[in-house]
Structures are given as structure tokens and as C-alpha cells.
């Protein structure tokens, strides 16, 4: 299967959240968009919108498991994955 095949099925819309938003805001975006991960944007330190990492459902669950209801108020930046992104072309398998 090619990346382009997946994009045609899933769509190309990318849902983002600012790194200074709360876990509660991120969770609401995940729910309303019916997705399991968001691109976390850094709009504070850089010019324009730069991807700073990923925020996932698992990050939100971990926040609540470790901090209880207060986990909802944590900043996304404290939980996001900081792995370097991977680039792919639509023709890649």
C-alpha cells in the first residue's frame, strides 16, 4: 500500500493544537475530530506555525492517570512526544 492510498482514504486534513493549550482542549479536539493524535504547534518561540511534536489519546490518559482530574489542566507541551517527524512522499510504500 502506498502513502497516497492511505491519504485518499483518511483525508489530508491535519488537526493541530497549540503547545500552551490544556489537555482538556486537546481531548475535545480529538473527540470532535474523531482522531487519536494531534500535531502540537509551537507558536511562541518561532515565527509562524512550527510542528513541535505530537499529542495523542495515550498522552491524555496518562495525564489523568498520573494527576487525577488536575491532569486536564496540564499544558499539552508537558506531555507531547518530541520525536522527530518522518517525511514521506505519496508514492512511498
Secondary structure, DSSP 8 states (H G I E B T S, - for coil): --HHHHHHHH-S---EEETTSBHHHHHHHHHHHT-SEEEEEE-SSSSS-EEEEEEEHHHHHHHHHHHGGGGGGSBGGGT-B--------TT--
